[in-house]
Amino acid sequence: MARTLSHHPHLVFDRAGATFAEAAFLSALPQTCMTVLAQGGSAGLRPSTRVHHLLSLAGAIALFPLIAPEQLKHP
């Protein structure tokens, strides 16, 4: 993963269409964000209402900059 992230230091987790978030995602999200930030990149989150609610309950929503749909750049 580190090699991939070094080529793409700006990462957005686009979970806008997600209706659930499993434990693996909830635990991988902070670890991946820390890796990206440590490499000088940035990370953001575009959550669905349900994912936002789950992260809020876990106290983790404040850890991630939220990305609005209009902020996403598509090639």
All heavy atoms as TSV, in Angstrom:
chain	resi	resn	atom	element	x	y	z
A	1	MET	N	N	0.818	-1.182	0.000
A	1	MET	CA	C	0.000	0.000	0.000
A	1	MET	C	C	0.867	1.252	0.000
A	1	MET	O	O	0.540	2.229	-0.653
A	1	MET	CB	C	-0.931	0.008	1.203
A	1	MET	CG	C	-1.766	1.261	1.264
A	1	MET	SD	S	-3.073	1.252	2.491
A	1	MET	CE	C	-2.187	1.128	4.006
A	2	ALA	N	N	1.985	1.261	0.696
A	2	ALA	CA	C	2.810	2.460	0.778
A	2	ALA	C	C	3.309	2.889	-0.599
A	2	ALA	O	O	3.364	4.067	-0.908
A	2	ALA	CB	C	3.981	2.240	1.722
A	3	ARG	N	N	3.650	1.923	-1.451
A	3	ARG	CA	C	4.119	2.262	-2.793
A	3	ARG	C	C	3.003	2.916	-3.599
A	3	ARG	O	O	3.208	3.914	-4.283
A	3	ARG	CB	C	4.620	1.017	-3.509
A	3	ARG	CG	C	5.289	1.334	-4.836
A	3	ARG	CD	C	5.950	0.091	-5.384
A	3	ARG	NE	N	4.952	-0.905	-5.715
A	3	ARG	CZ	C	4.513	-1.123	-6.952
A	3	ARG	NH1	N	4.984	-0.432	-7.950
A	3	ARG	NH2	N	3.621	-2.051	-7.187
A	4	THR	N	N	1.799	2.397	-3.497
A	4	THR	CA	C	0.657	2.976	-4.191
A	4	THR	C	C	0.369	4.372	-3.686
A	4	THR	O	O	0.145	5.291	-4.459
A	4	THR	CB	C	-0.593	2.089	-4.000
A	4	THR	OG1	O	-0.299	0.785	-4.496
A	4	THR	CG2	C	-1.785	2.654	-4.732
A	5	LEU	N	N	0.396	4.565	-2.387
A	5	LEU	CA	C	0.102	5.872	-1.807
A	5	LEU	C	C	1.155	6.901	-2.168
A	5	LEU	O	O	0.850	8.081	-2.278
A	5	LEU	CB	C	-0.045	5.761	-0.293
A	5	LEU	CG	C	-1.273	5.010	0.196
A	5	LEU	CD1	C	-1.246	4.889	1.713
A	5	LEU	CD2	C	-2.555	5.673	-0.262
A	6	SER	N	N	2.402	6.477	-2.360
A	6	SER	CA	C	3.426	7.448	-2.703
A	6	SER	C	C	3.178	8.048	-4.082
A	6	SER	O	O	3.618	9.152	-4.366
A	6	SER	CB	C	4.814	6.810	-2.638
A	6	SER	OG	O	4.972	5.842	-3.659
A	7	HIS	N	N	2.471	7.335	-4.926
A	7	HIS	CA	C	2.138	7.851	-6.253
A	7	HIS	C	C	0.845	8.659	-6.250
A	7	HIS	O	O	0.586	9.426	-7.166
A	7	HIS	CB	C	2.015	6.699	-7.251
A	7	HIS	CG	C	3.329	6.050	-7.532
A	7	HIS	ND1	N	3.742	4.924	-6.870
A	7	HIS	CD2	C	4.336	6.393	-8.365
A	7	HIS	CE1	C	4.937	4.590	-7.301
A	7	HIS	NE2	N	5.319	5.461	-8.205
A	8	HIS	N	N	0.032	8.488	-5.255
A	8	HIS	CA	C	-1.263	9.171	-5.154
A	8	HIS	C	C	-1.437	9.701	-3.730
A	8	HIS	O	O	-2.185	9.146	-2.943
A	8	HIS	CB	C	-2.414	8.215	-5.498
A	8	HIS	CG	C	-2.273	7.620	-6.865
A	8	HIS	ND1	N	-2.525	8.334	-7.996
A	8	HIS	CD2	C	-1.898	6.398	-7.263
A	8	HIS	CE1	C	-2.314	7.567	-9.050
A	8	HIS	NE2	N	-1.927	6.392	-8.625
A	9	PRO	N	N	-0.749	10.789	-3.392
A	9	PRO	CA	C	-0.757	11.242	-2.010
A	9	PRO	C	C	-2.048	11.930	-1.568
A	9	PRO	O	O	-2.191	12.263	-0.411
A	9	PRO	CB	C	0.420	12.217	-1.955
A	9	PRO	CG	C	0.524	12.738	-3.341
A	9	PRO	CD	C	0.128	11.600	-4.219
A	10	HIS	N	N	-2.976	12.157	-2.478
A	10	HIS	CA	C	-4.231	12.806	-2.108
A	10	HIS	C	C	-5.355	11.794	-2.283
A	10	HIS	O	O	-5.654	11.369	-3.388
A	10	HIS	CB	C	-4.454	14.058	-2.956
A	10	HIS	CG	C	-3.284	14.979	-2.882
A	10	HIS	ND1	N	-2.999	15.708	-1.735
A	10	HIS	CD2	C	-2.309	15.253	-3.760
A	10	HIS	CE1	C	-1.902	16.400	-1.945
A	10	HIS	NE2	N	-1.459	16.136	-3.159
A	11	LEU	N	N	-5.949	11.420	-1.180
A	11	LEU	CA	C	-6.886	10.317	-1.154
A	11	LEU	C	C	-8.240	10.775	-0.634
A	11	LEU	O	O	-8.319	11.482	0.370
A	11	LEU	CB	C	-6.323	9.224	-0.233
A	11	LEU	CG	C	-7.086	7.934	-0.088
A	11	LEU	CD1	C	-7.146	7.194	-1.422
A	11	LEU	CD2	C	-6.411	7.057	0.943
A	12	VAL	N	N	-9.308	10.385	-1.330
A	12	VAL	CA	C	-10.674	10.662	-0.876
A	12	VAL	C	C	-11.397	9.328	-0.749
A	12	VAL	O	O	-11.453	8.557	-1.699
A	12	VAL	CB	C	-11.438	11.575	-1.865
A	12	VAL	CG1	C	-12.891	11.711	-1.440
A	12	VAL	CG2	C	-10.778	12.930	-1.967
A	13	PHE	N	N	-11.933	9.083	0.421
A	13	PHE	CA	C	-12.775	7.908	0.621
A	13	PHE	C	C	-14.190	8.320	0.249
A	13	PHE	O	O	-14.857	9.027	0.999
A	13	PHE	CB	C	-12.741	7.441	2.086
A	13	PHE	CG	C	-11.427	6.857	2.493
A	13	PHE	CD1	C	-10.469	7.636	3.103
A	13	PHE	CD2	C	-11.157	5.522	2.253
A	13	PHE	CE1	C	-9.253	7.103	3.481
A	13	PHE	CE2	C	-9.946	4.979	2.627
A	13	PHE	CZ	C	-8.989	5.771	3.242
A	14	ASP	N	N	-14.649	7.896	-0.910
A	14	ASP	CA	C	-15.976	8.257	-1.379
A	14	ASP	C	C	-16.946	7.148	-0.981
A	14	ASP	O	O	-17.078	6.140	-1.639
A	14	ASP	CB	C	-15.978	8.456	-2.886
A	14	ASP	CG	C	-17.283	9.031	-3.404
A	14	ASP	OD1	O	-18.250	9.128	-2.620
A	14	ASP	OD2	O	-17.348	9.375	-4.588
A	15	ARG	N	N	-17.615	7.356	0.135
A	15	ARG	CA	C	-18.577	6.382	0.664
A	15	ARG	C	C	-19.997	6.932	0.589
A	15	ARG	O	O	-20.877	6.546	1.350
A	15	ARG	CB	C	-18.227	6.037	2.114
A	15	ARG	CG	C	-16.842	5.449	2.316
A	15	ARG	CD	C	-16.705	4.087	1.752
A	15	ARG	NE	N	-17.527	3.188	2.552
A	15	ARG	CZ	C	-17.648	1.900	2.345
A	15	ARG	NH1	N	-17.024	1.340	1.360
A	15	ARG	NH2	N	-18.418	1.169	3.109
A	16	ALA	N	N	-20.220	7.857	-0.337
A	16	ALA	CA	C	-21.515	8.534	-0.450
A	16	ALA	C	C	-22.660	7.575	-0.737
A	16	ALA	O	O	-23.782	7.808	-0.316
A	16	ALA	CB	C	-21.446	9.619	-1.519
A	17	GLY	N	N	-22.387	6.494	-1.438
A	17	GLY	CA	C	-23.439	5.544	-1.759
A	17	GLY	C	C	-23.539	4.366	-0.807
A	17	GLY	O	O	-24.359	3.474	-0.982
A	18	ALA	N	N	-22.719	4.356	0.224
A	18	ALA	CA	C	-22.684	3.218	1.145
A	18	ALA	C	C	-23.883	3.220	2.083
A	18	ALA	O	O	-24.285	4.262	2.591
A	18	ALA	CB	C	-21.404	3.249	1.967
A	19	THR	N	N	-24.437	2.047	2.290
A	19	THR	CA	C	-25.547	1.913	3.234
A	19	THR	C	C	-25.088	1.297	4.557
A	19	THR	O	O	-25.869	1.211	5.488
A	19	THR	CB	C	-26.676	1.051	2.638
A	19	THR	OG1	O	-26.151	-0.231	2.286
A	19	THR	CG2	C	-27.266	1.722	1.408
A	20	PHE	N	N	-23.824	0.867	4.600
A	20	PHE	CA	C	-23.260	0.335	5.836
A	20	PHE	C	C	-21.746	0.505	5.794
A	20	PHE	O	O	-21.176	0.805	4.750
A	20	PHE	CB	C	-23.621	-1.142	6.036
A	20	PHE	CG	C	-22.933	-2.053	5.049
A	20	PHE	CD1	C	-21.763	-2.704	5.391
A	20	PHE	CD2	C	-23.447	-2.240	3.782
A	20	PHE	CE1	C	-21.112	-3.535	4.490
A	20	PHE	CE2	C	-22.798	-3.059	2.869
A	20	PHE	CZ	C	-21.650	-3.709	3.222
A	21	ALA	N	N	-21.109	0.325	6.922
A	21	ALA	CA	C	-19.648	0.332	7.013
A	21	ALA	C	C	-19.249	-0.777	7.975
A	21	ALA	O	O	-19.612	-0.738	9.140
A	21	ALA	CB	C	-19.142	1.682	7.499
A	22	GLU	N	N	-18.525	-1.748	7.458
A	22	GLU	CA	C	-18.124	-2.874	8.286
A	22	GLU	C	C	-16.920	-2.494	9.147
A	22	GLU	O	O	-16.272	-1.467	8.931
A	22	GLU	CB	C	-17.799	-4.101	7.421
A	22	GLU	CG	C	-16.618	-3.932	6.499
A	22	GLU	CD	C	-16.910	-3.129	5.239
A	22	GLU	OE1	O	-18.062	-2.904	4.865
A	22	GLU	OE2	O	-15.932	-2.693	4.637
A	23	ALA	N	N	-16.637	-3.317	10.110
A	23	ALA	CA	C	-15.562	-3.038	11.067
A	23	ALA	C	C	-14.211	-2.891	10.374
A	23	ALA	O	O	-13.392	-2.071	10.783
A	23	ALA	CB	C	-15.498	-4.137	12.117
A	24	ALA	N	N	-13.977	-3.658	9.317
A	24	ALA	CA	C	-12.689	-3.573	8.614
A	24	ALA	C	C	-12.481	-2.174	8.038
A	24	ALA	O	O	-11.383	-1.612	8.116
A	24	ALA	CB	C	-12.623	-4.611	7.504
A	25	PHE	N	N	-13.512	-1.584	7.459
A	25	PHE	CA	C	-13.411	-0.228	6.924
A	25	PHE	C	C	-13.175	0.768	8.047
A	25	PHE	O	O	-12.319	1.642	7.941
A	25	PHE	CB	C	-14.677	0.146	6.155
A	25	PHE	CG	C	-14.747	1.612	5.808
A	25	PHE	CD1	C	-13.967	2.132	4.799
A	25	PHE	CD2	C	-15.579	2.462	6.512
A	25	PHE	CE1	C	-14.019	3.485	4.485
A	25	PHE	CE2	C	-15.644	3.815	6.210
A	25	PHE	CZ	C	-14.857	4.321	5.189
A	26	LEU	N	N	-13.928	0.629	9.129
A	26	LEU	CA	C	-13.810	1.574	10.244
A	26	LEU	C	C	-12.431	1.537	10.891
A	26	LEU	O	O	-11.950	2.554	11.385
A	26	LEU	CB	C	-14.904	1.313	11.277
A	26	LEU	CG	C	-16.327	1.558	10.786
A	26	LEU	CD1	C	-17.334	1.134	11.848
A	26	LEU	CD2	C	-16.540	3.002	10.390
A	27	SER	N	N	-11.776	0.373	10.861
A	27	SER	CA	C	-10.440	0.297	11.444
A	27	SER	C	C	-9.357	0.680	10.433
A	27	SER	O	O	-8.319	1.223	10.810
A	27	SER	CB	C	-10.166	-1.092	12.019
A	27	SER	OG	O	-10.177	-2.056	10.995
A	28	ALA	N	N	-9.579	0.426	9.149
A	28	ALA	CA	C	-8.583	0.757	8.126
A	28	ALA	C	C	-8.546	2.248	7.807
A	28	ALA	O	O	-7.497	2.776	7.430
A	28	ALA	CB	C	-8.866	-0.028	6.850
A	29	LEU	N	N	-9.658	2.929	7.952
A	29	LEU	CA	C	-9.736	4.343	7.594
A	29	LEU	C	C	-8.719	5.202	8.349
A	29	LEU	O	O	-7.924	5.910	7.722
A	29	LEU	CB	C	-11.159	4.849	7.803
A	29	LEU	CG	C	-11.458	6.271	7.387
A	29	LEU	CD1	C	-11.241	6.472	5.896
A	29	LEU	CD2	C	-12.893	6.629	7.756
A	30	PRO	N	N	-8.661	5.166	9.672
A	30	PRO	CA	C	-7.676	5.999	10.383
A	30	PRO	C	C	-6.227	5.618	10.053
A	30	PRO	O	O	-5.387	6.490	9.873
A	30	PRO	CB	C	-7.962	5.757	11.864
A	30	PRO	CG	C	-9.305	5.142	11.916
A	30	PRO	CD	C	-9.536	4.467	10.606
A	31	GLN	N	N	-5.958	4.325	9.931
A	31	GLN	CA	C	-4.595	3.860	9.622
A	31	GLN	C	C	-4.157	4.372	8.257
A	31	GLN	O	O	-3.044	4.869	8.095
A	31	GLN	CB	C	-4.538	2.331	9.655
A	31	GLN	CG	C	-3.176	1.769	9.340
A	31	GLN	CD	C	-2.149	2.101	10.398
A	31	GLN	OE1	O	-2.468	2.194	11.565
A	31	GLN	NE2	N	-0.904	2.270	9.992
A	32	THR	N	N	-5.020	4.269	7.271
A	32	THR	CA	C	-4.686	4.730	5.923
A	32	THR	C	C	-4.494	6.239	5.899
A	32	THR	O	O	-3.550	6.741	5.276
A	32	THR	CB	C	-5.784	4.310	4.928
A	32	THR	OG1	O	-5.945	2.885	4.991
A	32	THR	CG2	C	-5.427	4.713	3.515
A	33	CYS	N	N	-5.352	6.963	6.576
A	33	CYS	CA	C	-5.225	8.427	6.630
A	33	CYS	C	C	-3.908	8.842	7.280
A	33	CYS	O	O	-3.233	9.751	6.804
A	33	CYS	CB	C	-6.400	9.040	7.360
A	33	CYS	SG	S	-7.907	9.025	6.384
A	34	MET	N	N	-3.519	8.169	8.351
A	34	MET	CA	C	-2.250	8.492	9.012
A	34	MET	C	C	-1.070	8.228	8.078
A	34	MET	O	O	-0.110	8.997	8.051
A	34	MET	CB	C	-2.104	7.701	10.312
A	34	MET	CG	C	-3.037	8.185	11.399
A	34	MET	SD	S	-2.761	7.458	13.037
A	34	MET	CE	C	-2.523	5.751	12.726
A	35	THR	N	N	-1.137	7.153	7.292
A	35	THR	CA	C	-0.075	6.832	6.346
A	35	THR	C	C	0.035	7.913	5.273
A	35	THR	O	O	1.126	8.375	4.950
A	35	THR	CB	C	-0.331	5.467	5.682
A	35	THR	OG1	O	-0.384	4.463	6.700
A	35	THR	CG2	C	0.752	5.116	4.679
A	36	VAL	N	N	-1.098	8.334	4.737
A	36	VAL	CA	C	-1.112	9.366	3.702
A	36	VAL	C	C	-0.560	10.678	4.256
A	36	VAL	O	O	0.273	11.337	3.623
A	36	VAL	CB	C	-2.541	9.576	3.148
A	36	VAL	CG1	C	-2.621	10.792	2.258
A	36	VAL	CG2	C	-2.996	8.347	2.389
A	37	LEU	N	N	-1.004	11.070	5.437
A	37	LEU	CA	C	-0.531	12.315	6.050
A	37	LEU	C	C	0.966	12.259	6.346
A	37	LEU	O	O	1.678	13.249	6.157
A	37	LEU	CB	C	-1.324	12.617	7.315
A	37	LEU	CG	C	-2.811	12.926	7.104
A	37	LEU	CD1	C	-3.520	13.043	8.445
A	37	LEU	CD2	C	-2.999	14.168	6.262
A	38	ALA	N	N	1.453	11.100	6.789
A	38	ALA	CA	C	2.877	10.939	7.085
A	38	ALA	C	C	3.735	11.077	5.830
A	38	ALA	O	O	4.897	11.460	5.906
A	38	ALA	CB	C	3.135	9.587	7.745
A	39	GLN	N	N	3.147	10.793	4.662
A	39	GLN	CA	C	3.872	10.907	3.400
A	39	GLN	C	C	3.670	12.270	2.747
A	39	GLN	O	O	4.018	12.469	1.596
A	39	GLN	CB	C	3.441	9.795	2.448
A	39	GLN	CG	C	3.845	8.427	2.924
A	39	GLN	CD	C	3.436	7.329	1.951
A	39	GLN	OE1	O	2.957	7.581	0.865
A	39	GLN	NE2	N	3.631	6.094	2.361
A	40	GLY	N	N	3.078	13.201	3.491
A	40	GLY	CA	C	2.904	14.544	2.975
A	40	GLY	C	C	1.674	14.743	2.119
A	40	GLY	O	O	1.524	15.775	1.475
A	41	GLY	N	N	0.789	13.768	2.109
A	41	GLY	CA	C	-0.423	13.867	1.314
A	41	GLY	C	C	-1.590	14.385	2.130
A	41	GLY	O	O	-1.421	14.923	3.226
A	42	SER	N	N	-2.764	14.218	1.580
A	42	SER	CA	C	-3.978	14.622	2.282
A	42	SER	C	C	-5.029	13.539	2.106
A	42	SER	O	O	-4.983	12.762	1.157
A	42	SER	CB	C	-4.493	15.961	1.746
A	42	SER	OG	O	-4.860	15.835	0.386
A	43	ALA	N	N	-5.967	13.500	3.021
A	43	ALA	CA	C	-7.036	12.515	2.964
A	43	ALA	C	C	-8.337	13.178	3.367
A	43	ALA	O	O	-8.355	14.068	4.215
A	43	ALA	CB	C	-6.734	11.336	3.893
A	44	GLY	N	N	-9.391	12.761	2.737
A	44	GLY	CA	C	-10.708	13.297	3.047
A	44	GLY	C	C	-11.752	12.207	2.947
A	44	GLY	O	O	-11.481	11.105	2.471
A	45	LEU	N	N	-12.938	12.519	3.378
A	45	LEU	CA	C	-14.023	11.538	3.426
A	45	LEU	C	C	-15.298	12.159	2.878
A	45	LEU	O	O	-15.662	13.279	3.237
A	45	LEU	CB	C	-14.235	11.096	4.883
A	45	LEU	CG	C	-15.392	10.157	5.171
A	45	LEU	CD1	C	-15.167	8.799	4.509
A	45	LEU	CD2	C	-15.555	9.990	6.677
A	46	ARG	N	N	-15.950	11.436	1.994
A	46	ARG	CA	C	-17.274	11.811	1.504
A	46	ARG	C	C	-18.230	10.705	1.967
A	46	ARG	O	O	-18.440	9.717	1.271
A	46	ARG	CB	C	-17.267	11.935	-0.014
A	46	ARG	CG	C	-18.590	12.376	-0.569
A	46	ARG	CD	C	-18.509	12.568	-2.069
A	46	ARG	NE	N	-19.843	12.807	-2.571
A	46	ARG	CZ	C	-20.343	12.250	-3.645
A	46	ARG	NH1	N	-19.614	11.433	-4.366
A	46	ARG	NH2	N	-21.568	12.521	-4.011
A	47	PRO	N	N	-18.801	10.848	3.157
A	47	PRO	CA	C	-19.606	9.763	3.722
A	47	PRO	C	C	-21.078	9.863	3.338
A	47	PRO	O	O	-21.602	10.951	3.078
A	47	PRO	CB	C	-19.446	9.972	5.222
A	47	PRO	CG	C	-19.346	11.458	5.356
A	47	PRO	CD	C	-18.603	11.920	4.125
A	48	SER	N	N	-21.731	8.725	3.324
A	48	SER	CA	C	-23.188	8.719	3.236
A	48	SER	C	C	-23.725	9.129	4.603
A	48	SER	O	O	-22.972	9.234	5.579
A	48	SER	CB	C	-23.692	7.316	2.880
A	48	SER	OG	O	-23.423	6.413	3.945
A	49	THR	N	N	-25.004	9.352	4.692
A	49	THR	CA	C	-25.617	9.713	5.971
A	49	THR	C	C	-25.371	8.629	7.014
A	49	THR	O	O	-25.027	8.922	8.164
A	49	THR	CB	C	-27.127	9.947	5.798
A	49	THR	OG1	O	-27.302	10.980	4.824
A	49	THR	CG2	C	-27.782	10.356	7.094
A	50	ARG	N	N	-25.506	7.369	6.612
A	50	ARG	CA	C	-25.305	6.262	7.564
A	50	ARG	C	C	-23.863	6.133	8.010
A	50	ARG	O	O	-23.582	5.914	9.189
A	50	ARG	CB	C	-25.787	4.951	6.955
A	50	ARG	CG	C	-27.287	4.880	6.872
A	50	ARG	CD	C	-27.732	3.550	6.396
A	50	ARG	NE	N	-29.187	3.481	6.390
A	50	ARG	CZ	C	-29.862	2.418	6.051
A	50	ARG	NH1	N	-29.232	1.327	5.681
A	50	ARG	NH2	N	-31.180	2.428	6.063
A	51	VAL	N	N	-22.941	6.258	7.071
A	51	VAL	CA	C	-21.518	6.174	7.437
A	51	VAL	C	C	-21.151	7.349	8.343
A	51	VAL	O	O	-20.437	7.183	9.331
A	51	VAL	CB	C	-20.625	6.119	6.182
A	51	VAL	CG1	C	-19.155	6.252	6.546
A	51	VAL	CG2	C	-20.866	4.825	5.415
A	52	HIS	N	N	-21.645	8.525	8.030
A	52	HIS	CA	C	-21.402	9.703	8.874
A	52	HIS	C	C	-21.909	9.439	10.289
A	52	HIS	O	O	-21.229	9.734	11.269
A	52	HIS	CB	C	-22.094	10.925	8.267
A	52	HIS	CG	C	-21.746	12.213	8.946
A	52	HIS	ND1	N	-22.294	12.591	10.162
A	52	HIS	CD2	C	-20.898	13.202	8.588
A	52	HIS	CE1	C	-21.803	13.757	10.506
A	52	HIS	NE2	N	-20.955	14.152	9.573
A	53	HIS	N	N	-23.105	8.860	10.397
A	53	HIS	CA	C	-23.686	8.563	11.703
A	53	HIS	C	C	-22.817	7.561	12.471
A	53	HIS	O	O	-22.545	7.756	13.665
A	53	HIS	CB	C	-25.107	8.031	11.520
A	53	HIS	CG	C	-25.788	7.700	12.804
A	53	HIS	ND1	N	-26.192	8.666	13.702
A	53	HIS	CD2	C	-26.128	6.505	13.352
A	53	HIS	CE1	C	-26.755	8.077	14.746
A	53	HIS	NE2	N	-26.730	6.763	14.552
A	54	LEU	N	N	-22.373	6.492	11.806
A	54	LEU	CA	C	-21.535	5.486	12.469
A	54	LEU	C	C	-20.217	6.090	12.952
A	54	LEU	O	O	-19.772	5.830	14.074
A	54	LEU	CB	C	-21.245	4.327	11.523
A	54	LEU	CG	C	-22.387	3.360	11.281
A	54	LEU	CD1	C	-22.024	2.388	10.164
A	54	LEU	CD2	C	-22.713	2.592	12.553
A	55	LEU	N	N	-19.591	6.898	12.104
A	55	LEU	CA	C	-18.331	7.529	12.506
A	55	LEU	C	C	-18.547	8.537	13.632
A	55	LEU	O	O	-17.686	8.702	14.497
A	55	LEU	CB	C	-17.653	8.187	11.309
A	55	LEU	CG	C	-17.104	7.219	10.267
A	55	LEU	CD1	C	-16.644	7.968	9.028
A	55	LEU	CD2	C	-15.974	6.377	10.838
A	56	SER	N	N	-19.694	9.193	13.633
A	56	SER	CA	C	-20.014	10.121	14.721
A	56	SER	C	C	-20.170	9.368	16.037
A	56	SER	O	O	-19.666	9.803	17.073
A	56	SER	CB	C	-21.301	10.890	14.410
A	56	SER	OG	O	-21.111	11.754	13.326
A	57	LEU	N	N	-20.871	8.243	15.989
A	57	LEU	CA	C	-21.047	7.425	17.196
A	57	LEU	C	C	-19.706	6.925	17.733
A	57	LEU	O	O	-19.516	6.834	18.947
A	57	LEU	CB	C	-21.958	6.235	16.907
A	57	LEU	CG	C	-23.428	6.538	16.679
A	57	LEU	CD1	C	-24.170	5.272	16.265
A	57	LEU	CD2	C	-24.062	7.146	17.916
A	58	ALA	N	N	-18.795	6.623	16.819
A	58	ALA	CA	C	-17.477	6.115	17.218
A	58	ALA	C	C	-16.539	7.248	17.643
A	58	ALA	O	O	-15.428	6.989	18.096
A	58	ALA	CB	C	-16.858	5.343	16.060
A	59	GLY	N	N	-16.981	8.494	17.479
A	59	GLY	CA	C	-16.143	9.633	17.823
A	59	GLY	C	C	-15.034	9.881	16.824
A	59	GLY	O	O	-14.045	10.538	17.132
A	60	ALA	N	N	-15.188	9.360	15.605
A	60	ALA	CA	C	-14.116	9.452	14.619
A	60	ALA	C	C	-14.385	10.450	13.498
A	60	ALA	O	O	-13.487	10.732	12.721
A	60	ALA	CB	C	-13.866	8.069	14.013
A	61	ILE	N	N	-15.578	11.003	13.414
A	61	ILE	CA	C	-15.906	11.882	12.287
A	61	ILE	C	C	-15.046	13.135	12.284
A	61	ILE	O	O	-14.690	13.660	11.230
A	61	ILE	CB	C	-17.414	12.218	12.246
A	61	ILE	CG1	C	-17.818	12.768	10.880
A	61	ILE	CG2	C	-17.802	13.174	13.341
A	61	ILE	CD1	C	-17.759	11.778	9.770
A	62	ALA	N	N	-14.645	13.612	13.435
A	62	ALA	CA	C	-13.842	14.838	13.520
A	62	ALA	C	C	-12.413	14.638	13.028
A	62	ALA	O	O	-11.698	15.613	12.800
A	62	ALA	CB	C	-13.829	15.350	14.953
A	63	LEU	N	N	-11.991	13.404	12.832
A	63	LEU	CA	C	-10.628	13.128	12.397
A	63	LEU	C	C	-10.410	13.372	10.910
A	63	LEU	O	O	-9.271	13.459	10.455
A	63	LEU	CB	C	-10.270	11.666	12.702
A	63	LEU	CG	C	-10.326	11.246	14.162
A	63	LEU	CD1	C	-10.074	9.750	14.279
A	63	LEU	CD2	C	-9.310	12.027	14.969
A	64	PHE	N	N	-11.493	13.464	10.143
A	64	PHE	CA	C	-11.375	13.504	8.690
A	64	PHE	C	C	-12.025	14.746	8.105
A	64	PHE	O	O	-13.166	15.064	8.439
A	64	PHE	CB	C	-12.038	12.272	8.071
A	64	PHE	CG	C	-11.604	11.001	8.712
A	64	PHE	CD1	C	-12.406	10.365	9.629
A	64	PHE	CD2	C	-10.358	10.467	8.433
A	64	PHE	CE1	C	-12.004	9.200	10.244
A	64	PHE	CE2	C	-9.939	9.309	9.050
A	64	PHE	CZ	C	-10.760	8.672	9.953
A	65	PRO	N	N	-11.327	15.430	7.203
A	65	PRO	CA	C	-11.989	16.520	6.490
A	65	PRO	C	C	-13.102	15.926	5.614
A	65	PRO	O	O	-12.891	14.927	4.936
A	65	PRO	CB	C	-10.884	17.100	5.607
A	65	PRO	CG	C	-9.606	16.561	6.135
A	65	PRO	CD	C	-9.935	15.278	6.841
A	66	LEU	N	N	-14.274	16.530	5.666
A	66	LEU	CA	C	-15.384	16.052	4.853
A	66	LEU	C	C	-15.323	16.708	3.487
A	66	LEU	O	O	-15.068	17.912	3.363
A	66	LEU	CB	C	-16.710	16.338	5.543
A	66	LEU	CG	C	-16.888	15.680	6.908
A	66	LEU	CD1	C	-18.270	16.017	7.481
A	66	LEU	CD2	C	-16.701	14.183	6.835
A	67	ILE	N	N	-15.555	15.918	2.459
A	67	ILE	CA	C	-15.471	16.373	1.076
A	67	ILE	C	C	-16.877	16.449	0.494
A	67	ILE	O	O	-17.610	15.466	0.494
A	67	ILE	CB	C	-14.623	15.405	0.233
A	67	ILE	CG1	C	-13.257	15.168	0.869
A	67	ILE	CG2	C	-14.506	15.887	-1.198
A	67	ILE	CD1	C	-12.381	16.375	0.966
A	68	ALA	N	N	-17.236	17.609	-0.015
A	68	ALA	CA	C	-18.530	17.792	-0.688
A	68	ALA	C	C	-18.409	17.278	-2.128
A	68	ALA	O	O	-17.320	17.296	-2.695
A	68	ALA	CB	C	-18.919	19.261	-0.681
A	69	PRO	N	N	-19.520	16.824	-2.718
A	69	PRO	CA	C	-19.470	16.295	-4.086
A	69	PRO	C	C	-18.820	17.257	-5.089
A	69	PRO	O	O	-18.064	16.831	-5.957
A	69	PRO	CB	C	-20.936	16.048	-4.439
A	69	PRO	CG	C	-21.601	15.870	-3.139
A	69	PRO	CD	C	-20.847	16.733	-2.166
A	70	GLU	N	N	-19.078	18.547	-4.962
A	70	GLU	CA	C	-18.514	19.504	-5.915
A	70	GLU	C	C	-17.009	19.684	-5.757
A	70	GLU	O	O	-16.348	20.256	-6.618
A	70	GLU	CB	C	-19.232	20.861	-5.816
A	70	GLU	CG	C	-19.150	21.508	-4.463
A	70	GLU	CD	C	-20.250	21.087	-3.489
A	70	GLU	OE1	O	-21.034	20.157	-3.790
A	70	GLU	OE2	O	-20.302	21.670	-2.408
A	71	GLN	N	N	-16.437	19.183	-4.663
A	71	GLN	CA	C	-14.993	19.278	-4.456
A	71	GLN	C	C	-14.230	18.160	-5.141
A	71	GLN	O	O	-13.019	18.238	-5.277
A	71	GLN	CB	C	-14.677	19.265	-2.957
A	71	GLN	CG	C	-15.131	20.507	-2.233
A	71	GLN	CD	C	-14.871	20.387	-0.748
A	71	GLN	OE1	O	-15.528	19.601	-0.067
A	71	GLN	NE2	N	-13.917	21.144	-0.259
A	72	LEU	N	N	-14.931	17.123	-5.559
A	72	LEU	CA	C	-14.272	15.997	-6.213
A	72	LEU	C	C	-13.917	16.379	-7.639
A	72	LEU	O	O	-14.713	16.936	-8.367
A	72	LEU	CB	C	-15.170	14.754	-6.223
A	72	LEU	CG	C	-15.446	14.121	-4.876
A	72	LEU	CD1	C	-16.410	12.969	-5.036
A	72	LEU	CD2	C	-14.168	13.638	-4.224
A	73	LYS	N	N	-12.689	16.060	-8.028
A	73	LYS	CA	C	-12.241	16.316	-9.396
A	73	LYS	C	C	-12.168	14.991	-10.125
A	73	LYS	O	O	-11.506	14.059	-9.676
A	73	LYS	CB	C	-10.880	16.995	-9.402
A	73	LYS	CG	C	-10.906	18.370	-8.783
A	73	LYS	CD	C	-9.540	18.981	-8.803
A	73	LYS	CE	C	-9.579	20.344	-8.145
A	73	LYS	NZ	N	-8.272	20.954	-8.044
A	74	HIS	N	N	-12.852	14.899	-11.227
A	74	HIS	CA	C	-12.837	13.672	-12.020
A	74	HIS	C	C	-11.982	13.888	-13.272
A	74	HIS	O	O	-12.138	14.912	-13.913
A	74	HIS	CB	C	-14.260	13.274	-12.412
A	74	HIS	CG	C	-15.130	12.983	-11.230
A	74	HIS	ND1	N	-15.041	11.813	-10.531
A	74	HIS	CD2	C	-16.066	13.735	-10.609
A	74	HIS	CE1	C	-15.915	11.838	-9.540
A	74	HIS	NE2	N	-16.540	12.999	-9.569
A	75	PRO	N	N	-11.115	12.936	-13.574
A	75	PRO	CA	C	-10.253	13.085	-14.762
A	75	PRO	C	C	-11.047	13.080	-16.053
A	75	PRO	O	O	-12.112	12.675	-16.180
A	75	PRO	CB	C	-9.323	11.886	-14.686
A	75	PRO	CG	C	-9.818	10.993	-13.618
A	75	PRO	CD	C	-10.860	11.719	-12.859
